[in-house]
């Protein structure tokens, strides 16, 4: 197990002023990582909730911890990871040296993690363990273009990787706000079974209400019974948002490992 | 102001008699455990009992009416719960879930490390949809802060930031004690761990944007 007794971990989430579930996975992953006692300190901050990103500037100001790893709990690179987080946390690049000598290390968002494809597949399997994957359509749901980020591109990238594995009969991207829309699932698929995994960080309005409404199912009912929704002669297996997977705690930790490995590579090559 | 430093400071504050934070009352039991309740609930005994640190986030999430609390320092913490915490580490984490980032802010202030940011600077830094917030006029900002941040119904933080780089007061509509860390913002006049506000929160920035936007829409119609 890795040990980072000289490092703090700061997980950055989006949060929400209207959705009570938005920050829950980030807080949960932080609690799990804290429990493992890998880092000297583990903290969270949010764009739209407390503590704010600005508050986080205070968390390690005493300088007793030499390095702080910043991991965005975001699905993709984009406006938040490239503009908002660096600005609010006063980050000047991958490594920011504070006047105290402390170094803040800005890692890639969790959605970029190499194991994300495996997590999506595992989530798809867990929600429908008994079915034949070859006779199943797997739909990965992204938000789409209205968000000023690359979440759609990230979802597309995942679908391409899953499709290349030739496990599922069909693997498709669907979106909330751009074609192909979630609501077109019936036209887009031909298989008896359809598995739907939201490529989102948290459950909330989109995964609890918008996507089920576009699919025509009752998500609450589906989750309480565990049985698939039967619609138009098809079985729909609907998962919770990928970001609620407990494995995300490992993903967050591994993003700090990846950062370290990437920073070491150029040095060892020279 | 890392977690360990906060924990040590918290022990010191407890010993110094600072056993109130925001709307929370902390009682130190004989076995060394901590009992947390709503300050207005100290006389009641019909509590829903909680014992996990993470329960603090759950308690803090919704008000008495079951409505989501986007601002944790708003004076609408729900009633009727008792959270038992076994040790100081747990107490530190629980309080940080009730009032995120506030222990760090108070400790930073005690150590002379708390930097404040004027409202204008916070607004001018914004991008995207919040860029418009910077257009708020001084008199509008004065009114907005006077209403949104007021302790009775708005927010229990003690404002330390100024309106601008010239040192203009955050709002002339707020009483002098709103800027005094010694003052108990609940009005219960007890010794408290203050909820210091070193910079305008995102909710205030969003309200400033709303005010600018509504003005643009409303004016022609009026």
Boltz contact constraints between the chains, C-beta under 6 A:
constraints:
  - contact:
      token1: [A, 17]
      token2: [B, 70]
      max_distance: 6.0
  - contact:
      token1: [A, 20]
      token2: [B, 61]
      max_distance: 6.0
  - contact:
      token1: [A, 20]
      token2: [B, 68]
      max_distance: 6.0
  - contact:
      token1: [A, 27]
      token2: [B, 57]
      max_distance: 6.0
  - contact:
      token1: [A, 31]
      token2: [B, 54]
      max_distance: 6.0
  - contact:
      token1: [A, 41]
      token2: [B, 2]
      max_distance: 6.0
  - contact:
      token1: [A, 41]
      token2: [B, 3]
      max_distance: 6.0
  - contact:
      token1: [A, 48]
      token2: [B, 202]
      max_distance: 6.0
  - contact:
      token1: [A, 50]
      token2: [B, 72]
      max_distance: 6.0
  - contact:
      token1: [A, 50]
      token2: [B, 100]
      max_distance: 6.0
  - contact:
      token1: [A, 50]
      token2: [B, 101]
      max_distance: 6.0
  - contact:
      token1: [A, 51]
      token2: [B, 100]
      max_distance: 6.0
  - contact:
      token1: [A, 51]
      token2: [B, 101]
      max_distance: 6.0
  - contact:
      token1: [A, 54]
      token2: [B, 199]
      max_distance: 6.0
  - contact:
      token1: [A, 55]
      token2: [B, 101]
      max_distance: 6.0
  - contact:
      token1: [A, 58]
      token2: [B, 1]
      max_distance: 6.0
  - contact:
      token1: [A, 58]
      token2: [B, 104]
      max_distance: 6.0
  - contact:
      token1: [A, 58]
      token2: [B, 105]
      max_distance: 6.0
  - contact:
      token1: [A, 58]
      token2: [B, 108]
      max_distance: 6.0
  - contact:
      token1: [A, 59]
      token2: [B, 1]
      max_distance: 6.0
  - contact:
      token1: [A, 59]
      token2: [B, 104]
      max_distance: 6.0
  - contact:
      token1: [A, 60]
      token2: [B, 2]
      max_distance: 6.0
  - contact:
      token1: [A, 61]
      token2: [B, 1]
      max_distance: 6.0
  - contact:
      token1: [A, 61]
      token2: [B, 108]
      max_distance: 6.0
  - contact:
      token1: [A, 61]
      token2: [B, 113]
      max_distance: 6.0
  - contact:
      token1: [A, 62]
      token2: [B, 1]
      max_distance: 6.0
  - contact:
      token1: [A, 62]
      token2: [B, 5]
      max_distance: 6.0
  - contact:
      token1: [A, 65]
      token2: [B, 2]
      max_distance: 6.0
  - contact:
      token1: [A, 83]
      token2: [B, 127]
      max_distance: 6.0
